[in-house]
Amino acid sequence: MFAQFFFLLRAHKVPVSLTEWLTLSEALARGLALSSLSAFYSLARSILVKSEAYFDQYDLAFQEAFAGVETPEEIADEVWDWLREGAEIPGLSAAERAALAAGLGALDLEELQRLFLERMSEQHEAHHGGSHWIGTGGTSPFGHSGVHQGGIRIGGESRGSTAVKVAAERRYKGYRTDATVGVRQFETALRRLRQLSTRNDGPLDELDLDATIDATADHAGALHLEWRRPRRNQTRVLLLMDAGGSMHAHISACNRLFTAVDRATHLKDLRRYYFHNCVYDQLYLDPTCHPRNSLPTARVLQELARDYKLVVVGDACMAPSELLEPNGIIWWSATNEEPGIDWLHRLARHFHRSVWLNPVHERSWSTIYGRDTIALVRTVFPMFELTVDGLAAAVRSLMVRR
C-alpha cells in the first residue's frame, strides 16, 4: 500500500524524491505516525510536499491510496456519540436553511426601501427571529444573520451574500502586508511582468555599445549608432481590490497577493485603490471605502496612461442591480448615475492590458449566488482564479495587448 502511495503521488504530479520517501520510512520506524491515519497524513505531507501548491494533488493521491482503510469500531462509536449530542443543539440545519431560502421571494428595490423606513418608524424594541421586524436571525428582509433571498443587511457580516443594500458603517479590514505563506509563489508569478516590459515595452533609448562597434566596423568605420531598450523595468500596474462583504471569506488569498505586490521591487509604478462589489464613480484609498478617502474614477483614468497593466481582484458576486442599474450601489443613501457595468467597460477600453482575478474556485463560477454577474464581468475582462496557477495565467494574458 505504501509503495502504491508513492507512485500515486508521482502520478498526480507531486515531485516526491526517493530521499524524501526514505525519510518518511525512517519517521514511520520511529513511531512518529502514532498508529493514526490522520497523523500519518500530516506527517507524510510535511515530509513529501515541498510547496503549498501541491496540497490538492497530495489530497487526491492520499484519498486514492487509503480510501479503503476502515476506522476502528470503538472510534466510530465515539464519533456517533458526538453527532447525537450535536443534533440536540437548537437551530436550523443547512438543509432547512436552504429550503427556507428557496421559498422566499426577493423584493423590488424601491418597495424594499419603503418597507424599511416603515418598519423603522413602527419598531420600538429589539427583535430576534421572526419574519417581520428588524433584527437578527429569522427570515425578515431587514437585519443580519438571517435567511432571505434579497434584503437590507444592517450591521453584522455577509454570510449568504444575498443582501441588495447595506445600512451600516463601512469598517473593512485592511489587507495585510506581512503574510508569508504562499507569498513566494505569487512573487514568482508577478516577476514575469519584468520580462514582459524588458522585451516588448519601452522606447529604444539606451546606446548599445557592443552593437554600435560592430555596426561601425560593418560600415567601414563610419559611425553607426545602435540603440536598445533599457534593462530597467518599465512595468506599471494599477491594482483594484474588492473589500468587505463576501470578500471576507477570501481574506487569506488576498493577503498573499497583496503582500506579493507590495514587495514587488521590479515595478516602476504601482497604484492601489479599493471598491466594494463593483467600480462606480469613486475609487477608495483604503479598505474602509469611506467617501472622505476617495477619488473620482474619471480622475484616476485621466492621470494614468494606457500602458498601465490593470489587475482587478474581486469575487464579482453581487445583485444584478448593482451591476446593471443606475443607483444600484449597495450603500444606503449612495447613488451612481451610470451602471457599474459601464464603468467596467470604460476601464477595459482605457487600459491596453487588463485581467480580473477571482478568489472563488472556477468550478463554482456557474453555480454560486452571483453566477449571472460573474458571467457578465467575464464578457468585459479575462477572468482567472486567484491561485498561483491562475495568477501565472493572468500574467501571460497581460503580455498580449487586447
N, C-alpha and C positions, 0 to 999 in steps of 0.2 A: 504493500500500500504506500509506504513512504517513497519507494523508488518511483512509483506511478505519479506521486505528487510532484516530484522533481521534474519529470517530463511534461506534466500538465502546466507547470509554471513556465517552462520554456515555450510550450505551445501557445500560451496566452501572452507571449512577448514580454514576460518578466525576465530581465537579464540576470539570471542566477548562475554563479560560477561554482565549480567543484570545491573550491576553497571554502566558500560560504556554506556549502552543503555539509562539508566535513565539520565546520564549526558548529552547525546545528546538531549534528550527530554527537559531538562531544558534550554539548549542552544537555541533550537528552540523557546521555550516560551519567551526567552529574545530577539528574533528577530535577532539573530546573523547570520542566513542564508540569510538575506536581501531579502527574497522572490525571490531568484535566484537559479535555479537548479545547476549552476556551483559553486555558493558559498556554497550550501548545500553539494555538492560533496567534496569540500575541508574541510569544517567543520566536516563532518562525518568521513572522512578519518583521520583527525588529532586526533579525539577522539577515534575511534574504532580500528584503526590499530596500533599495538604495534611495528611492525618491517617492514622495507622496503621489507623484504622477502615476505610479503603478499600483496604487492601493486597489482600484477597481478590478484590475486584471488578477491581482492576488486573491481577492474575494471570490472571483469566478472560479479560479483554479481550486481553491480550498473547498468550495461548495461541491464541485465535481468530484474531488478526491474523497471527501469524507461524508457525503450525503447519506450513506447507508449506516453510519455509526449510530447505534442506539444509546439513548440516555438510560442510566441505571434506574430501576423502578423506584428505589427509595427517593431519588432526587425528583423524579416525576411527581410522586405523591406530594412532596413538599411544595412543589410549584403549584399543583392543583389547589392546595390549601390557600396559598396566597391569592390565587384567582378568585376563589369563593369568597374570601374576605373582602377583596376589592369590589366584588359585584354588589356588596351591601352599601357601598358609598353612594349617596343620593346624587342625582344629576342625569342629564341626558347623555345617552351614548352617542358615538359618532354617527351610527346609522340613523338613530332617531333624529338627530340634528339635521342630517342631510335630507331625510324625508320631509321634515317640517319646513326646511328652507325651500324645497322644491314646490311646496304648496302655497308659498307666499308670493304675491304679485308685487312688482316694482311700481311705485307711484310716479306720476308725472312730476317733473321738477318744480314747476310753479305751484302745483297742488301740495307738494311736499313742504315747500317753504311756508305756504299759507297755514297748513295744519300745525307746523312747528310753532309759529307765532301764536296760534290759537291755544295750543297746549301750555305754552309759557305763561299766558295770561290767566289760565284757569288753575294751574297746578300750584299747590301751596306746601307740599311736603315731599320728602323723598319716596321713591317707589322702586322696588327691585322685583324683576319678573313681570309677568303680565304682558298685555299686548297693546295697551293704550297710552299710559303715561310715559314721561321721560324718565329713564332710569337705566339700571344695569340688568343684564340677563334678559330673559323673556324673548318676545317676538315683536316688541314695539319698534317702529322705524326710527325712534329717537333715543339716543343714549349710546352705550357701548357694551361690549362683551355679550351681546345677544345674538339672535338669529333673524335676519331679514334680508331679502334679496336686494333691496336698494333703499337706503335711508340716509339720515344725517348722523354721523358719529360725533359725539360730544365728549371730548377727553378720551382717556384710555389709549390703547394701541390697536392698530389694524390687525384683525385676525382672519376674517373671512374675505377681506379685500372687496367688499360689496358696497361700501358707502359711496354715495354720489356727491355728498357735501360734508365738510368737516367744520364744526364750530368749536375751535379750541386754539389756545396759543401754540405757536409753532416752536417746539423745543426738540429739534432733531439732534441726535448725537453726531458729532463730527467724525469723519473717517480718520482712523489713527495712522500715524506715520512710523510707528515703531514695531509693527507686526513683522515677524521674521519667517514664520512657517510658509513655505511655498513662494516666498518673495523672489528668491534667486531664479526660479523658473520664469517668473513674469519678467524679471530684468533681462534674462537671456532673450526672450521673445522680443522685447522692446528694443534691444540693442540692434536688431536687424534694420531698424529705421536709419541708423547711422550709415550703413552700407548703401541704402537707397539714395540718400542725399549725395554721398560722395560720388557715386557712379552716374546718376541721372540728373541731379538738380544743380543749380548754381551756375553762374557765368564762368567762362574761361578767362580768368583774370590773374592767374598766377604764372610767372615765367617758368617754363620747363627748361632748365639749363642744359641737361644732357641732350634733350631732343633738339635744342637750339644749336648746339655744337655740331651734331650730326647733320642737321639741315643746312647749316652754313657750309660745311665741307662738301655736301652734295651739290651746292650752288657755286662751287669753285671759289669759295672764300667770301662771297657776297653775303652780308649779314641777313639771316632769315630767322625771325623770332618764332618760337613755338610756345603756345600757351596751354595751360591745363586747368582743370577745376581744382580749387584749393582742397587740401586734406581736412581742413576744419569742417565740422558738420554744420549743415545749413537747415537741419530739420527743425521745424516749428510746429507745435502741437496745441490744439485747443481741446481741452477735456471738459465735457459737460456731464455732471453726475446727478442722477436722481437721488433725492434724500427724503427719508421719512416714509411713513405708511408701510406699504407692503415690502419696501426695501429693507426694513429691519431684519427680515428673515435672511437676508443675503449680506449682512454687515461684514462677515468674516472674509468672504471673497473680495468684497470691495476694499476692505482694509489692505489686503495683499496687493491689489492692483494699485491703490493709492500710494502705498509705500514704495512700490517699484518705480512708479512715475516720479515720485518726489525725490528718489535717489538718483534718477537718471541724469548723469552729468554730460551725456553726449547730445543733449538737445540744445539748440541755440536759444529757443524761447519756449516757455510753457505757460499757458493761461488756463486757469481753473475757474469754473463757475458751476452753480448748482441750480436745480429746478425741482419741482415736485410733480411727478406723473408725466407732465408734458411741458414743452417750452412754450411760453406765451410772450407777452410784451416785455417782461422783465427777466433778467438773469440775476442770481443772487451770489453774493461774495462769500457766504459761509453757509453751512448746512442748516442753520436755523430758518433760512428762507424768509427772513423778515424784510418787509418793504423798505425799511430805512437803510438796509445794507444791500442795495440792488443797483443795477444799471439797466438802461433800456437795451433790449436785444438789438434794436436797429443801430444803436451807437456801437455796440460790440462788432457788428458786421461792417460798419464803416471803418473802424480802426484796424481790423485785421485783414491782411492780404489774402488772396485766394489760394496761395500756396501753403497755408496752414493745413495740417492734417487734422480733421475733425474726428474725435472719438467721443461718442455718446454712450453713457452707461446707464441702463435702466431696465426694469422688467417689462415696460410697455403695457402693463396690466392696469386698465382704468375703465371707467364707464365710457361708453361710446360718445356720450355727450361731451365729455372732457376733450375729446379729440376732434369732434366734427362740428360742434355748435359754438356760435358766439356766446360769451358769458358761461362757457362750460367749465371754467376753472373751479376747482373743488372748494376753494376758500370762501366762506360766508362773507358777503359784502364786497368781495373782489370781483372784478369784471375783466373781460377780454373782448375787444371788438372783433377780432379776427379769430377764426377757429385755430386750434393748436396744430392741425394738420397743415394749415397754410404756412405757419412758422417753420415747421419741419421741412417742407418743400423749399422754403426760402434759404434755409441753412444748406440743404443739399445742392441747390443751384449755385450758391456763393462759393463753396469750397470745392476745389477740384477733386479732392480725395476725402472720403468720409466713410465711417463704419459705425455700427451700433453693436455694443456688447451687452448681452442679456444674461443675467445671473441665473435665470430659470433654465432647467435642463431642456435641451432642444426637443427631447421626446415628448415634453409636456406643452409645447407651444400651441398645439392644435386641440388641446383638451381642457386646459385650465380656464378659470374665470379670467376674462381678458383676451381670450384667443382671437376674438374679432379685431381688437385694437392691435394686437401683435401682428396679425396678418396685414393690416393697413400700414403699420410702420415699416414692415418688410418691403412694401412697394416703394418706399422712399429711400431707405438705407439698406445696404448689405448687412445682414444681421448674423452675428456669431455668438456662440455660447461663451460665457465668461469662465473659461478654463484655460489651462496652459496651451492646450492644442487649439482651442478656439481663438485665443489671442494671437498665436502664431499664424493662423489662417487669416485673421483680420489684418495683421501686418503685411502679409503677402498681398491682400486686396488693396492696401494703401499704396502699394508700389505701382498700381495701374491707375492711370488718370482716367476718370469717368467722363 
